[in-house]
Amino acid sequence: MVMDVMAAAARIEAAGGHVIHMEVGQPAASAPKAAIVAAHAALDSGRIDYTSALGIPSLRERIARHYRDTYGCSVSPDRVVVTTGSSGGFVLAFLTLFEPGDRVAVTVPGYPPYRHILTALGCEPVLIETSSATRHALTGEALLAAHRKTPLKGVLVASPANPTGTMMSKEALSSLMSAAQGAGIRFISDEIYHGLDYAFPAVTAAQLSEQALVINSFSKYFCMTGWRVGWMVVPETLARPIERLQQNLSISVPTLSQIAAEAAFDGRDEMEEIKHGYQENRRILIEGLPKAGLKKFLPADGAFYLYADVSDFTSDSFEFAKQMLEQARVAATPGSDFDPVHGRSFVRFCYAGSAAEMQEAVARITAWLNRR
C-alpha cells in the first residue's frame, strides 16, 4: 500500500501540489561523501567487473571490523556475505534455511515483505501478535506457544523494528534466541536499522550466537537505499550454500555499489550528524502530534518511524491516509500494510526528512484534524 500512497502523492505533485513525504522509509540525505567519491574514482578507472559471489574481500573484511569496533564482537570475514540490499539477504536466507511448506514466525505489526517473500517461496508465514505488555517485541513464551500449536522451522525478528521503532534489550534478545535454539527454530535477525538507536545501543544477534543469521544493509543508517547493497553474517556452515545460490541468482552484487559501501564506513561522522537530525524530528512529532489529537503511538526507540494509533478518528487507516494526503498534503502509510489484524487502527509516519518538514507536517495535520 505504501507504493500506492507514493503514486498518489506523485500525481498531486505533478498537478502542482506540495506533499510532505512521510510514507516511504527512505532517508532524505545522500550517501556519505566518501562513498560517492569512491564510486566516481571507480568509474574513472574504467572496467567494472564481476566480483566474488560472496562480495569483494576487502568489503567483507571491513564489515567484520565493523562488528569488532561497534559491538566488541569477533566475526570472521568468511562468515560475511554481501547482498543486493537486505531484500536480497532475505531471499538467500529463506532459500538456504527453509523448504516449501515450512512455517516461519514473524511478528505483527511488521515489515510486509517478510511474509510476502516467504509466501512467494512456498513457505508459510506465521503471524504472532505483539502487545504493549512486551513493548511490541516478541518473547520466547509467545514463540514457543506458536511452536507448540504447529512446529516452526524459523523465526525472524527486527530490532529496531519497522514500523514500531521498538528495540529489544540484550536480555530480551538473548532470552528469545535461547528459546528458539532450545526448540530447534532457526533464528534470523533483521538489523537494518542498527545505528539509528535512541533509547539505548542496539545489540546484534551475532554477539549472542554464531548460529544466528544476521541481515543488515547500507540503506538506512548510511543513506544508500538506491545503491542496493547489504550484508549477512551467517553460520560458518551456511557460507558455501549461500555462495552457490548467489552465483546462480545474481552472479554477484553490483561492483560499484560494493566499492561505495566499503568507503561509506569512513563517513560515520557525517552519518551521526544525520542521526541527530532524526532525533530532533522524533522530538517534534512526539511533542506535536498529541496536540493534534494523535496521542497514542508505539515505542519509538530507534529507526525513523512513529506508528500512531488513529482509532479515535477512524476504523479504516487506508481511508484516513488517503484523506490526509488529499486534504492535508501529508503522505503516510496505512497500518494495514504492516498488520492485517489490527493495522486498520494505525498509521506509520516516517521522520527521515528535515525538521522544517516535520514542523509543517504537524501544523498541517493539526489543522486538518481540527476541521474533521
Secondary structure, DSSP 8 states (H G I E B T S, - for coil): -HHHHHHHHHHHHHTT---EE-SS---SS---HHHHHHHHHHHHH-------TT--HHHHHHHHHHHHHHH-----GGGEEEESHHHHHHHHHHHHH--TT-EEEEEES--HHHHHHHHHTT-EEEEEE--GGGTT---HHHHHHHHHHS--SEEEEESS-TTT-----HHHHHHHHHHHHHTT-EEEEE-TTTT-BSSS----GGGT-TTSEEEEESSSTT--GGG--EEEE--GGGHHHHHHHHHHHTSS--HHHHHHHHHHGGGHHHHHHHHHHHHHHHHHHHHHHHHHT---B---SBTTEEEEE-TTT-S-HHHHHHHIIIII-EE-EEGGGT-TTTGGGEEEEE--S-HHHHHHHHHHHHHHHHH-
